[in-house]
Amino acid sequence: MNKTELVNAIAAKTGMTKVAAKNAANAFMATVQEQLNKGERVALVGFGTFNVVERKARTAKNPMTGKPIKVPAKKVAKFKPGSTLIAQKKTRKK
């Protein structure tokens, strides 16, 4: 699903216009981005948690040449899905 399909689905499920649904989706993404840039975490119960983690500097190997290269430390966004995000298929014991 891409952003256009998401906006269309939001509009269909809520009865909003596509413009209003696009504005809501954009506001959600901007708010999450702002909070992550501040170093805050965004926890949506049942959906998941967005947070920022620090990756340490490390040495990696160039797959083309095999030579070692230095990868600098950096901050990256991480998402941990909530337990109810993906419906689990229940199996029946016989």
PDB file of N, CA, C and O in Angstrom:
ATOM      1  N   MET A   1       0.851  -1.176   0.000  1.00  0.00           N
ATOM      2  CA  MET A   1       0.000   0.000   0.000  1.00  0.00           C
ATOM      3  C   MET A   1       0.893   1.234   0.000  1.00  0.00           C
ATOM      4  O   MET A   1       1.826   1.339   0.796  1.00  0.00           O
ATOM      5  N   ASN A   2       0.600   2.150  -0.887  1.00  0.00           N
ATOM      6  CA  ASN A   2       1.344   3.404  -0.906  1.00  0.00           C
ATOM      7  C   ASN A   2       0.499   4.501  -0.248  1.00  0.00           C
ATOM      8  O   ASN A   2      -0.602   4.233   0.233  1.00  0.00           O
ATOM      9  N   LYS A   3       1.010   5.722  -0.231  1.00  0.00           N
ATOM     10  CA  LYS A   3       0.334   6.809   0.469  1.00  0.00           C
ATOM     11  C   LYS A   3      -1.029   7.118  -0.147  1.00  0.00           C
ATOM     12  O   LYS A   3      -1.990   7.360   0.582  1.00  0.00           O
ATOM     13  N   THR A   4      -1.127   7.113  -1.463  1.00  0.00           N
ATOM     14  CA  THR A   4      -2.401   7.391  -2.123  1.00  0.00           C
ATOM     15  C   THR A   4      -3.444   6.348  -1.751  1.00  0.00           C
ATOM     16  O   THR A   4      -4.594   6.687  -1.474  1.00  0.00           O
ATOM     17  N   GLU A   5      -3.047   5.081  -1.743  1.00  0.00           N
ATOM     18  CA  GLU A   5      -3.967   4.021  -1.365  1.00  0.00           C
ATOM     19  C   GLU A   5      -4.375   4.141   0.104  1.00  0.00           C
ATOM     20  O   GLU A   5      -5.521   3.860   0.455  1.00  0.00           O
ATOM     21  N   LEU A   6      -3.444   4.556   0.959  1.00  0.00           N
ATOM     22  CA  LEU A   6      -3.752   4.774   2.369  1.00  0.00           C
ATOM     23  C   LEU A   6      -4.776   5.891   2.525  1.00  0.00           C
ATOM     24  O   LEU A   6      -5.751   5.746   3.263  1.00  0.00           O
ATOM     25  N   VAL A   7      -4.559   6.998   1.835  1.00  0.00           N
ATOM     26  CA  VAL A   7      -5.491   8.131   1.894  1.00  0.00           C
ATOM     27  C   VAL A   7      -6.873   7.694   1.417  1.00  0.00           C
ATOM     28  O   VAL A   7      -7.878   8.031   2.043  1.00  0.00           O
ATOM     29  N   ASN A   8      -6.932   6.951   0.322  1.00  0.00           N
ATOM     30  CA  ASN A   8      -8.220   6.473  -0.186  1.00  0.00           C
ATOM     31  C   ASN A   8      -8.920   5.563   0.825  1.00  0.00           C
ATOM     32  O   ASN A   8     -10.135   5.655   0.999  1.00  0.00           O
ATOM     33  N   ALA A   9      -8.163   4.688   1.491  1.00  0.00           N
ATOM     34  CA  ALA A   9      -8.741   3.791   2.491  1.00  0.00           C
ATOM     35  C   ALA A   9      -9.251   4.567   3.698  1.00  0.00           C
ATOM     36  O   ALA A   9     -10.326   4.266   4.218  1.00  0.00           O
ATOM     37  N   ILE A  10      -8.494   5.558   4.147  1.00  0.00           N
ATOM     38  CA  ILE A  10      -8.934   6.393   5.278  1.00  0.00           C
ATOM     39  C   ILE A  10     -10.212   7.119   4.914  1.00  0.00           C
ATOM     40  O   ILE A  10     -11.151   7.163   5.709  1.00  0.00           O
ATOM     41  N   ALA A  11     -10.258   7.689   3.720  1.00  0.00           N
ATOM     42  CA  ALA A  11     -11.454   8.414   3.269  1.00  0.00           C
ATOM     43  C   ALA A  11     -12.660   7.484   3.212  1.00  0.00           C
ATOM     44  O   ALA A  11     -13.758   7.868   3.615  1.00  0.00           O
ATOM     45  N   ALA A  12     -12.466   6.271   2.719  1.00  0.00           N
ATOM     46  CA  ALA A  12     -13.577   5.320   2.605  1.00  0.00           C
ATOM     47  C   ALA A  12     -14.071   4.865   3.974  1.00  0.00           C
ATOM     48  O   ALA A  12     -15.277   4.723   4.177  1.00  0.00           O
ATOM     49  N   LYS A  13     -13.159   4.637   4.912  1.00  0.00           N
ATOM     50  CA  LYS A  13     -13.556   4.119   6.224  1.00  0.00           C
ATOM     51  C   LYS A  13     -14.139   5.186   7.138  1.00  0.00           C
ATOM     52  O   LYS A  13     -14.923   4.872   8.034  1.00  0.00           O
ATOM     53  N   THR A  14     -13.764   6.447   6.921  1.00  0.00           N
ATOM     54  CA  THR A  14     -14.217   7.501   7.831  1.00  0.00           C
ATOM     55  C   THR A  14     -15.298   8.390   7.246  1.00  0.00           C
ATOM     56  O   THR A  14     -15.966   9.121   7.977  1.00  0.00           O
ATOM     57  N   GLY A  15     -15.475   8.333   5.934  1.00  0.00           N
ATOM     58  CA  GLY A  15     -16.431   9.232   5.295  1.00  0.00           C
ATOM     59  C   GLY A  15     -15.853  10.616   5.060  1.00  0.00           C
ATOM     60  O   GLY A  15     -16.573  11.528   4.651  1.00  0.00           O
ATOM     61  N   MET A  16     -14.562  10.782   5.313  1.00  0.00           N
ATOM     62  CA  MET A  16     -13.889  12.060   5.056  1.00  0.00           C
ATOM     63  C   MET A  16     -13.687  12.218   3.558  1.00  0.00           C
ATOM     64  O   MET A  16     -13.729  11.247   2.803  1.00  0.00           O
ATOM     65  N   THR A  17     -13.466  13.457   3.145  1.00  0.00           N
ATOM     66  CA  THR A  17     -13.071  13.666   1.761  1.00  0.00           C
ATOM     67  C   THR A  17     -11.633  13.202   1.611  1.00  0.00           C
ATOM     68  O   THR A  17     -10.915  13.058   2.601  1.00  0.00           O
ATOM     69  N   LYS A  18     -11.214  12.969   0.380  1.00  0.00           N
ATOM     70  CA  LYS A  18      -9.827  12.541   0.161  1.00  0.00           C
ATOM     71  C   LYS A  18      -8.857  13.637   0.581  1.00  0.00           C
ATOM     72  O   LYS A  18      -7.767  13.339   1.070  1.00  0.00           O
ATOM     73  N   VAL A  19      -9.233  14.893   0.400  1.00  0.00           N
ATOM     74  CA  VAL A  19      -8.371  16.013   0.809  1.00  0.00           C
ATOM     75  C   VAL A  19      -8.205  16.012   2.330  1.00  0.00           C
ATOM     76  O   VAL A  19      -7.094  16.171   2.837  1.00  0.00           O
ATOM     77  N   ALA A  20      -9.316  15.833   3.055  1.00  0.00           N
ATOM     78  CA  ALA A  20      -9.248  15.808   4.521  1.00  0.00           C
ATOM     79  C   ALA A  20      -8.448  14.594   5.003  1.00  0.00           C
ATOM     80  O   ALA A  20      -7.674  14.697   5.955  1.00  0.00           O
ATOM     81  N   ALA A  21      -8.634  13.456   4.349  1.00  0.00           N
ATOM     82  CA  ALA A  21      -7.889  12.254   4.722  1.00  0.00           C
ATOM     83  C   ALA A  21      -6.405  12.436   4.454  1.00  0.00           C
ATOM     84  O   ALA A  21      -5.577  11.998   5.252  1.00  0.00           O
ATOM     85  N   LYS A  22      -6.054  13.077   3.343  1.00  0.00           N
ATOM     86  CA  LYS A  22      -4.646  13.346   3.031  1.00  0.00           C
ATOM     87  C   LYS A  22      -4.051  14.279   4.071  1.00  0.00           C
ATOM     88  O   LYS A  22      -2.923  14.071   4.517  1.00  0.00           O
ATOM     89  N   ASN A  23      -4.800  15.311   4.464  1.00  0.00           N
ATOM     90  CA  ASN A  23      -4.320  16.242   5.495  1.00  0.00           C
ATOM     91  C   ASN A  23      -4.113  15.524   6.820  1.00  0.00           C
ATOM     92  O   ASN A  23      -3.139  15.794   7.522  1.00  0.00           O
ATOM     93  N   ALA A  24      -5.020  14.608   7.173  1.00  0.00           N
ATOM     94  CA  ALA A  24      -4.889  13.858   8.421  1.00  0.00           C
ATOM     95  C   ALA A  24      -3.662  12.945   8.381  1.00  0.00           C
ATOM     96  O   ALA A  24      -2.909  12.870   9.351  1.00  0.00           O
ATOM     97  N   ALA A  25      -3.466  12.256   7.264  1.00  0.00           N
ATOM     98  CA  ALA A  25      -2.304  11.371   7.124  1.00  0.00           C
ATOM     99  C   ALA A  25      -1.006  12.180   7.192  1.00  0.00           C
ATOM    100  O   ALA A  25      -0.051  11.773   7.854  1.00  0.00           O
ATOM    101  N   ASN A  26      -0.975  13.326   6.504  1.00  0.00           N
ATOM    102  CA  ASN A  26       0.214  14.182   6.521  1.00  0.00           C
ATOM    103  C   ASN A  26       0.482  14.714   7.927  1.00  0.00           C
ATOM    104  O   ASN A  26       1.635  14.787   8.353  1.00  0.00           O
ATOM    105  N   ALA A  27      -0.576  15.084   8.649  1.00  0.00           N
ATOM    106  CA  ALA A  27      -0.419  15.594  10.014  1.00  0.00           C
ATOM    107  C   ALA A  27       0.126  14.500  10.931  1.00  0.00           C
ATOM    108  O   ALA A  27       0.990  14.762  11.768  1.00  0.00           O
ATOM    109  N   PHE A  28      -0.378  13.280  10.776  1.00  0.00           N
ATOM    110  CA  PHE A  28       0.110  12.163  11.582  1.00  0.00           C
ATOM    111  C   PHE A  28       1.600  11.942  11.333  1.00  0.00           C
ATOM    112  O   PHE A  28       2.384  11.853  12.278  1.00  0.00           O
ATOM    113  N   MET A  29       1.986  11.854  10.066  1.00  0.00           N
ATOM    114  CA  MET A  29       3.394  11.594   9.733  1.00  0.00           C
ATOM    115  C   MET A  29       4.295  12.730  10.207  1.00  0.00           C
ATOM    116  O   MET A  29       5.392  12.480  10.706  1.00  0.00           O
ATOM    117  N   ALA A  30       3.845  13.977  10.056  1.00  0.00           N
ATOM    118  CA  ALA A  30       4.648  15.123  10.498  1.00  0.00           C
ATOM    119  C   ALA A  30       4.809  15.120  12.018  1.00  0.00           C
ATOM    120  O   ALA A  30       5.885  15.428  12.532  1.00  0.00           O
ATOM    121  N   THR A  31       3.752  14.777  12.727  1.00  0.00           N
ATOM    122  CA  THR A  31       3.815  14.748  14.191  1.00  0.00           C
ATOM    123  C   THR A  31       4.771  13.665  14.682  1.00  0.00           C
ATOM    124  O   THR A  31       5.571  13.905  15.586  1.00  0.00           O
ATOM    125  N   VAL A  32       4.691  12.483  14.093  1.00  0.00           N
ATOM    126  CA  VAL A  32       5.609  11.398  14.469  1.00  0.00           C
ATOM    127  C   VAL A  32       7.050  11.815  14.179  1.00  0.00           C
ATOM    128  O   VAL A  32       7.941  11.598  15.001  1.00  0.00           O
ATOM    129  N   GLN A  33       7.275  12.415  13.011  1.00  0.00           N
ATOM    130  CA  GLN A  33       8.622  12.853  12.640  1.00  0.00           C
ATOM    131  C   GLN A  33       9.146  13.902  13.614  1.00  0.00           C
ATOM    132  O   GLN A  33      10.304  13.834  14.028  1.00  0.00           O
ATOM    133  N   GLU A  34       8.313  14.868  13.984  1.00  0.00           N
ATOM    134  CA  GLU A  34       8.734  15.915  14.928  1.00  0.00           C
ATOM    135  C   GLU A  34       9.133  15.311  16.277  1.00  0.00           C
ATOM    136  O   GLU A  34      10.152  15.688  16.856  1.00  0.00           O
ATOM    137  N   GLN A  35       8.330  14.380  16.768  1.00  0.00           N
ATOM    138  CA  GLN A  35       8.623  13.768  18.061  1.00  0.00           C
ATOM    139  C   GLN A  35       9.913  12.946  18.009  1.00  0.00           C
ATOM    140  O   GLN A  35      10.709  12.981  18.946  1.00  0.00           O
ATOM    141  N   LEU A  36      10.118  12.212  16.922  1.00  0.00           N
ATOM    142  CA  LEU A  36      11.348  11.427  16.795  1.00  0.00           C
ATOM    143  C   LEU A  36      12.562  12.345  16.694  1.00  0.00           C
ATOM    144  O   LEU A  36      13.613  12.039  17.258  1.00  0.00           O
ATOM    145  N   ASN A  37      12.433  13.459  15.989  1.00  0.00           N
ATOM    146  CA  ASN A  37      13.542  14.412  15.889  1.00  0.00           C
ATOM    147  C   ASN A  37      13.898  15.013  17.241  1.00  0.00           C
ATOM    148  O   ASN A  37      15.047  15.394  17.467  1.00  0.00           O
ATOM    149  N   LYS A  38      12.913  15.101  18.152  1.00  0.00           N
ATOM    150  CA  LYS A  38      13.166  15.591  19.514  1.00  0.00           C
ATOM    151  C   LYS A  38      13.737  14.492  20.408  1.00  0.00           C
ATOM    152  O   LYS A  38      14.139  14.758  21.541  1.00  0.00           O
ATOM    153  N   GLY A  39      13.774  13.262  19.901  1.00  0.00           N
ATOM    154  CA  GLY A  39      14.263  12.151  20.709  1.00  0.00           C
ATOM    155  C   GLY A  39      13.172  11.487  21.526  1.00  0.00           C
ATOM    156  O   GLY A  39      13.461  10.633  22.363  1.00  0.00           O
ATOM    157  N   GLU A  40      11.930  11.865  21.297  1.00  0.00           N
ATOM    158  CA  GLU A  40      10.801  11.285  22.019  1.00  0.00           C
ATOM    159  C   GLU A  40      10.357   9.990  21.352  1.00  0.00           C
ATOM    160  O   GLU A  40      10.702   9.717  20.202  1.00  0.00           O
ATOM    161  N   ARG A  41       9.590   9.200  22.089  1.00  0.00           N
ATOM    162  CA  ARG A  41       9.024   8.000  21.485  1.00  0.00           C
ATOM    163  C   ARG A  41       7.534   8.198  21.334  1.00  0.00           C
ATOM    164  O   ARG A  41       6.915   8.930  22.105  1.00  0.00           O
ATOM    165  N   VAL A  42       6.957   7.545  20.338  1.00  0.00           N
ATOM    166  CA  VAL A  42       5.526   7.639  20.072  1.00  0.00           C
ATOM    167  C   VAL A  42       4.954   6.230  20.230  1.00  0.00           C
ATOM    168  O   VAL A  42       5.260   5.337  19.440  1.00  0.00           O
ATOM    169  N   ALA A  43       4.127   6.041  21.253  1.00  0.00           N
ATOM    170  CA  ALA A  43       3.548   4.729  21.540  1.00  0.00           C
ATOM    171  C   ALA A  43       2.054   4.773  21.260  1.00  0.00           C
ATOM    172  O   ALA A  43       1.323   5.556  21.866  1.00  0.00           O
ATOM    173  N   LEU A  44       1.606   3.930  20.343  1.00  0.00           N
ATOM    174  CA  LEU A  44       0.195   3.822  20.005  1.00  0.00           C
ATOM    175  C   LEU A  44      -0.259   2.430  20.436  1.00  0.00           C
ATOM    176  O   LEU A  44       0.044   1.438  19.773  1.00  0.00           O
ATOM    177  N   VAL A  45      -0.984   2.363  21.546  1.00  0.00           N
ATOM    178  CA  VAL A  45      -1.383   1.088  22.135  1.00  0.00           C
ATOM    179  C   VAL A  45      -2.126   0.239  21.101  1.00  0.00           C
ATOM    180  O   VAL A  45      -3.064   0.704  20.453  1.00  0.00           O
ATOM    181  N   GLY A  46      -1.694  -0.994  20.962  1.00  0.00           N
ATOM    182  CA  GLY A  46      -2.305  -1.911  20.021  1.00  0.00           C
ATOM    183  C   GLY A  46      -1.732  -1.826  18.618  1.00  0.00           C
ATOM    184  O   GLY A  46      -1.874  -2.766  17.836  1.00  0.00           O
ATOM    185  N   PHE A  47      -1.085  -0.710  18.286  1.00  0.00           N
ATOM    186  CA  PHE A  47      -0.502  -0.540  16.955  1.00  0.00           C
ATOM    187  C   PHE A  47       0.995  -0.773  16.997  1.00  0.00           C
ATOM    188  O   PHE A  47       1.512  -1.655  16.310  1.00  0.00           O
ATOM    189  N   GLY A  48       1.695   0.019  17.805  1.00  0.00           N
ATOM    190  CA  GLY A  48       3.139  -0.141  17.929  1.00  0.00           C
ATOM    191  C   GLY A  48       3.797   1.101  18.478  1.00  0.00           C
ATOM    192  O   GLY A  48       3.131   2.074  18.834  1.00  0.00           O
ATOM    193  N   THR A  49       5.135   1.054  18.544  1.00  0.00           N
ATOM    194  CA  THR A  49       5.924   2.152  19.105  1.00  0.00           C
ATOM    195  C   THR A  49       7.016   2.562  18.139  1.00  0.00           C
ATOM    196  O   THR A  49       7.756   1.728  17.617  1.00  0.00           O
ATOM    197  N   PHE A  50       7.102   3.869  17.909  1.00  0.00           N
ATOM    198  CA  PHE A  50       8.178   4.453  17.128  1.00  0.00           C
ATOM    199  C   PHE A  50       9.174   5.048  18.108  1.00  0.00           C
ATOM    200  O   PHE A  50       8.769   5.721  19.056  1.00  0.00           O
ATOM    201  N   ASN A  51      10.468   4.817  17.906  1.00  0.00           N
ATOM    202  CA  ASN A  51      11.481   5.468  18.734  1.00  0.00           C
ATOM    203  C   ASN A  51      12.773   5.601  17.942  1.00  0.00           C
ATOM    204  O   ASN A  51      12.904   5.068  16.840  1.00  0.00           O
ATOM    205  N   VAL A  52      13.723   6.323  18.528  1.00  0.00           N
ATOM    206  CA  VAL A  52      15.013   6.549  17.893  1.00  0.00           C
ATOM    207  C   VAL A  52      16.067   5.766  18.666  1.00  0.00           C
ATOM    208  O   VAL A  52      16.105   5.810  19.896  1.00  0.00           O
ATOM    209  N   VAL A  53      16.915   5.056  17.945  1.00  0.00           N
ATOM    210  CA  VAL A  53      18.013   4.326  18.572  1.00  0.00           C
ATOM    211  C   VAL A  53      19.329   4.789  17.954  1.00  0.00           C
ATOM    212  O   VAL A  53      19.382   5.221  16.803  1.00  0.00           O
ATOM    213  N   GLU A  54      20.373   4.686  18.744  1.00  0.00           N
ATOM    214  CA  GLU A  54      21.722   5.079  18.301  1.00  0.00           C
ATOM    215  C   GLU A  54      22.455   3.827  17.844  1.00  0.00           C
ATOM    216  O   GLU A  54      22.612   2.873  18.605  1.00  0.00           O
ATOM    217  N   ARG A  55      22.898   3.841  16.609  1.00  0.00           N
ATOM    218  CA  ARG A  55      23.726   2.739  16.110  1.00  0.00           C
ATOM    219  C   ARG A  55      25.184   3.112  16.321  1.00  0.00           C
ATOM    220  O   ARG A  55      25.596   4.228  16.001  1.00  0.00           O
ATOM    221  N   LYS A  56      25.957   2.193  16.851  1.00  0.00           N
ATOM    222  CA  LYS A  56      27.368   2.439  17.110  1.00  0.00           C
ATOM    223  C   LYS A  56      28.152   2.459  15.800  1.00  0.00           C
ATOM    224  O   LYS A  56      27.732   1.880  14.798  1.00  0.00           O
ATOM    225  N   ALA A  57      29.292   3.132  15.828  1.00  0.00           N
ATOM    226  CA  ALA A  57      30.198   3.083  14.686  1.00  0.00           C
ATOM    227  C   ALA A  57      30.725   1.662  14.567  1.00  0.00           C
ATOM    228  O   ALA A  57      30.914   0.973  15.570  1.00  0.00           O
ATOM    229  N   ARG A  58      30.958   1.232  13.342  1.00  0.00           N
ATOM    230  CA  ARG A  58      31.426  -0.131  13.149  1.00  0.00           C
ATOM    231  C   ARG A  58      32.248  -0.230  11.877  1.00  0.00           C
ATOM    232  O   ARG A  58      32.280   0.692  11.062  1.00  0.00           O
ATOM    233  N   THR A  59      32.900  -1.349  11.728  1.00  0.00           N
ATOM    234  CA  THR A  59      33.645  -1.636  10.512  1.00  0.00           C
ATOM    235  C   THR A  59      32.859  -2.683   9.738  1.00  0.00           C
ATOM    236  O   THR A  59      32.472  -3.715  10.284  1.00  0.00           O
ATOM    237  N   ALA A  60      32.627  -2.402   8.453  1.00  0.00           N
ATOM    238  CA  ALA A  60      31.907  -3.339   7.591  1.00  0.00           C
ATOM    239  C   ALA A  60      32.815  -3.724   6.430  1.00  0.00           C
ATOM    240  O   ALA A  60      33.922  -3.205   6.286  1.00  0.00           O
ATOM    241  N   LYS A  61      32.327  -4.635   5.617  1.00  0.00           N
ATOM    242  CA  LYS A  61      33.111  -5.085   4.475  1.00  0.00           C
ATOM    243  C   LYS A  61      32.395  -4.688   3.187  1.00  0.00           C
ATOM    244  O   LYS A  61      31.200  -4.938   3.030  1.00  0.00           O
ATOM    245  N   ASN A  62      33.139  -4.065   2.264  1.00  0.00           N
ATOM    246  CA  ASN A  62      32.590  -3.722   0.964  1.00  0.00           C
ATOM    247  C   ASN A  62      32.337  -5.029   0.208  1.00  0.00           C
ATOM    248  O   ASN A  62      33.276  -5.791  -0.023  1.00  0.00           O
ATOM    249  N   PRO A  63      31.085  -5.305  -0.184  1.00  0.00           N
ATOM    250  CA  PRO A  63      30.805  -6.587  -0.826  1.00  0.00           C
ATOM    251  C   PRO A  63      31.455  -6.737  -2.209  1.00  0.00           C
ATOM    252  O   PRO A  63      31.675  -7.860  -2.662  1.00  0.00           O
ATOM    253  N   MET A  64      31.761  -5.644  -2.872  1.00  0.00           N
ATOM    254  CA  MET A  64      32.377  -5.715  -4.198  1.00  0.00           C
ATOM    255  C   MET A  64      33.873  -6.026  -4.113  1.00  0.00           C
ATOM    256  O   MET A  64      34.394  -6.855  -4.859  1.00  0.00           O
ATOM    257  N   THR A  65      34.560  -5.332  -3.173  1.00  0.00           N
ATOM    258  CA  THR A  65      36.021  -5.457  -3.112  1.00  0.00           C
ATOM    259  C   THR A  65      36.507  -6.292  -1.936  1.00  0.00           C
ATOM    260  O   THR A  65      37.631  -6.795  -1.949  1.00  0.00           O
ATOM    261  N   GLY A  66      35.658  -6.442  -0.914  1.00  0.00           N
ATOM    262  CA  GLY A  66      36.065  -7.177   0.279  1.00  0.00           C
ATOM    263  C   GLY A  66      36.876  -6.329   1.243  1.00  0.00           C
ATOM    264  O   GLY A  66      37.265  -6.810   2.308  1.00  0.00           O
ATOM    265  N   LYS A  67      37.141  -5.065   0.887  1.00  0.00           N
ATOM    266  CA  LYS A  67      37.929  -4.190   1.765  1.00  0.00           C
ATOM    267  C   LYS A  67      37.055  -3.687   2.915  1.00  0.00           C
ATOM    268  O   LYS A  67      35.859  -3.458   2.739  1.00  0.00           O
ATOM    269  N   PRO A  68      37.663  -3.514   4.096  1.00  0.00           N
ATOM    270  CA  PRO A  68      36.899  -2.982   5.227  1.00  0.00           C
ATOM    271  C   PRO A  68      36.620  -1.488   5.036  1.00  0.00           C
ATOM    272  O   PRO A  68      37.460  -0.748   4.524  1.00  0.00           O
ATOM    273  N   ILE A  69      35.427  -1.060   5.456  1.00  0.00           N
ATOM    274  CA  ILE A  69      35.069   0.355   5.430  1.00  0.00           C
ATOM    275  C   ILE A  69      34.503   0.723   6.794  1.00  0.00           C
ATOM    276  O   ILE A  69      33.930  -0.117   7.487  1.00  0.00           O
ATOM    277  N   LYS A  70      34.670   1.986   7.171  1.00  0.00           N
ATOM    278  CA  LYS A  70      34.161   2.459   8.452  1.00  0.00           C
ATOM    279  C   LYS A  70      32.759   3.026   8.254  1.00  0.00           C
ATOM    280  O   LYS A  70      32.527   3.860   7.378  1.00  0.00           O
ATOM    281  N   VAL A  71      31.835   2.557   9.083  1.00  0.00           N
ATOM    282  CA  VAL A  71      30.465   3.058   9.071  1.00  0.00           C
ATOM    283  C   VAL A  71      30.308   3.908  10.325  1.00  0.00           C
ATOM    284  O   VAL A  71      30.458   3.395  11.434  1.00  0.00           O
ATOM    285  N   PRO A  72      30.005   5.209  10.173  1.00  0.00           N
ATOM    286  CA  PRO A  72      29.916   6.074  11.345  1.00  0.00           C
ATOM    287  C   PRO A  72      28.673   5.785  12.193  1.00  0.00           C
ATOM    288  O   PRO A  72      27.708   5.183  11.721  1.00  0.00           O
ATOM    289  N   ALA A  73      28.719   6.222  13.440  1.00  0.00           N
ATOM    290  CA  ALA A  73      27.562   6.095  14.326  1.00  0.00           C
ATOM    291  C   ALA A  73      26.458   6.998  13.795  1.00  0.00           C
ATOM    292  O   ALA A  73      26.725   8.056  13.226  1.00  0.00           O
ATOM    293  N   LYS A  74      25.215   6.568  13.987  1.00  0.00           N
ATOM    294  CA  LYS A  74      24.101   7.403  13.552  1.00  0.00           C
ATOM    295  C   LYS A  74      22.844   7.026  14.307  1.00  0.00           C
ATOM    296  O   LYS A  74      22.753   5.949  14.896  1.00  0.00           O
ATOM    297  N   LYS A  75      21.878   7.926  14.282  1.00  0.00           N
ATOM    298  CA  LYS A  75      20.585   7.686  14.899  1.00  0.00           C
ATOM    299  C   LYS A  75      19.623   7.220  13.806  1.00  0.00           C
ATOM    300  O   LYS A  75      19.610   7.763  12.702  1.00  0.00           O
ATOM    301  N   VAL A  76      18.825   6.214  14.130  1.00  0.00           N
ATOM    302  CA  VAL A  76      17.855   5.692  13.167  1.00  0.00           C
ATOM    303  C   VAL A  76      16.493   5.518  13.846  1.00  0.00           C
ATOM    304  O   VAL A  76      16.408   5.287  15.052  1.00  0.00           O
ATOM    305  N   ALA A  77      15.447   5.632  13.053  1.00  0.00           N
ATOM    306  CA  ALA A  77      14.099   5.408  13.562  1.00  0.00           C
ATOM    307  C   ALA A  77      13.826   3.909  13.598  1.00  0.00           C
ATOM    308  O   ALA A  77      14.263   3.161  12.723  1.00  0.00           O
ATOM    309  N   LYS A  78      13.103   3.491  14.614  1.00  0.00           N
ATOM    310  CA  LYS A  78      12.795   2.074  14.778  1.00  0.00           C
ATOM    311  C   LYS A  78      11.311   1.953  15.103  1.00  0.00           C
ATOM    312  O   LYS A  78      10.749   2.795  15.804  1.00  0.00           O
ATOM    313  N   PHE A  79      10.686   0.910  14.594  1.00  0.00           N
ATOM    314  CA  PHE A  79       9.277   0.649  14.876  1.00  0.00           C
ATOM    315  C   PHE A  79       9.138  -0.749  15.448  1.00  0.00           C
ATOM    316  O   PHE A  79       9.632  -1.720  14.872  1.00  0.00           O
ATOM    317  N   LYS A  80       8.465  -0.845  16.581  1.00  0.00           N
ATOM    318  CA  LYS A  80       8.190  -2.145  17.193  1.00  0.00           C
ATOM    319  C   LYS A  80       6.679  -2.340  17.141  1.00  0.00           C
ATOM    320  O   LYS A  80       5.942  -1.592  17.783  1.00  0.00           O
ATOM    321  N   PRO A  81       6.200  -3.338  16.384  1.00  0.00           N
ATOM    322  CA  PRO A  81       4.756  -3.540  16.270  1.00  0.00           C
ATOM    323  C   PRO A  81       4.137  -3.986  17.580  1.00  0.00           C
ATOM    324  O   PRO A  81       4.751  -4.709  18.364  1.00  0.00           O
ATOM    325  N   GLY A  82       2.910  -3.542  17.802  1.00  0.00           N
ATOM    326  CA  GLY A  82       2.163  -3.965  18.977  1.00  0.00           C
ATOM    327  C   GLY A  82       1.668  -5.394  18.807  1.00  0.00           C
ATOM    328  O   GLY A  82       1.651  -5.931  17.699  1.00  0.00           O
ATOM    329  N   SER A  83       1.274  -5.991  19.897  1.00  0.00           N
ATOM    330  CA  SER A  83       0.874  -7.398  19.861  1.00  0.00           C
ATOM    331  C   SER A  83      -0.382  -7.643  19.039  1.00  0.00           C
ATOM    332  O   SER A  83      -0.593  -8.757  18.559  1.00  0.00           O
ATOM    333  N   THR A  84      -1.209  -6.637  18.869  1.00  0.00           N
ATOM    334  CA  THR A  84      -2.446  -6.832  18.113  1.00  0.00           C
ATOM    335  C   THR A  84      -2.381  -6.248  16.702  1.00  0.00           C
ATOM    336  O   THR A  84      -3.400  -6.208  16.012  1.00  0.00           O
ATOM    337  N   LEU A  85      -1.223  -5.803  16.267  1.00  0.00           N
ATOM    338  CA  LEU A  85      -1.117  -5.183  14.944  1.00  0.00           C
ATOM    339  C   LEU A  85      -1.436  -6.168  13.835  1.00  0.00           C
ATOM    340  O   LEU A  85      -2.209  -5.860  12.928  1.00  0.00           O
ATOM    341  N   ILE A  86      -0.849  -7.339  13.904  1.00  0.00           N
ATOM    342  CA  ILE A  86      -1.093  -8.348  12.880  1.00  0.00           C
ATOM    343  C   ILE A  86      -1.905  -9.467  13.521  1.00  0.00           C
ATOM    344  O   ILE A  86      -1.486 -10.058  14.517  1.00  0.00           O
ATOM    345  N   ALA A  87      -3.057  -9.748  12.949  1.00  0.00           N
ATOM    346  CA  ALA A  87      -3.919 -10.799  13.492  1.00  0.00           C
ATOM    347  C   ALA A  87      -3.227 -12.138  13.342  1.00  0.00           C
ATOM    348  O   ALA A  87      -2.810 -12.517  12.248  1.00  0.00           O
ATOM    349  N   GLN A  88      -3.110 -12.842  14.437  1.00  0.00           N
ATOM    350  CA  GLN A  88      -2.477 -14.152  14.425  1.00  0.00           C
ATOM    351  C   GLN A  88      -3.521 -15.202  14.094  1.00  0.00           C
ATOM    352  O   GLN A  88      -4.646 -15.159  14.592  1.00  0.00           O
ATOM    353  N   LYS A  89      -3.138 -16.134  13.257  1.00  0.00           N
ATOM    354  CA  LYS A  89      -4.031 -17.237  12.892  1.00  0.00           C
ATOM    355  C   LYS A  89      -4.005 -18.247  14.035  1.00  0.00           C
ATOM    356  O   LYS A  89      -2.938 -18.733  14.411  1.00  0.00           O
ATOM    357  N   LYS A  90      -5.153 -18.560  14.577  1.00  0.00           N
ATOM    358  CA  LYS A  90      -5.223 -19.529  15.661  1.00  0.00           C
ATOM    359  C   LYS A  90      -5.272 -20.927  15.082  1.00  0.00           C
ATOM    360  O   LYS A  90      -6.031 -21.209  14.155  1.00  0.00           O
ATOM    361  N   THR A  91      -4.454 -21.791  15.641  1.00  0.00           N
ATOM    362  CA  THR A  91      -4.463 -23.179  15.190  1.00  0.00           C
ATOM    363  C   THR A  91      -5.223 -24.020  16.200  1.00  0.00           C
ATOM    364  O   THR A  91      -5.129 -23.803  17.408  1.00  0.00           O
ATOM    365  N   ARG A  92      -5.947 -24.946  15.708  1.00  0.00           N
ATOM    366  CA  ARG A  92      -6.753 -25.795  16.564  1.00  0.00           C
ATOM    367  C   ARG A  92      -5.992 -27.094  16.859  1.00  0.00           C
ATOM    368  O   ARG A  92      -5.481 -27.746  15.948  1.00  0.00           O
ATOM    369  N   LYS A  93      -5.925 -27.459  18.145  1.00  0.00           N
ATOM    370  CA  LYS A  93      -5.284 -28.707  18.528  1.00  0.00           C
ATOM    371  C   LYS A  93      -6.243 -29.848  18.283  1.00  0.00           C
ATOM    372  O   LYS A  93      -7.442 -29.725  18.532  1.00  0.00           O
ATOM    373  N   LYS A  94      -5.717 -30.959  17.797  1.00  0.00           N
ATOM    374  CA  LYS A  94      -6.553 -32.140  17.529  1.00  0.00           C
ATOM    375  C   LYS A  94      -6.425 -33.141  18.640  1.00  0.00           C
ATOM    376  O   LYS A  94      -7.053 -34.198  18.594  1.00  0.00           O
TER     377      LYS A  94
END
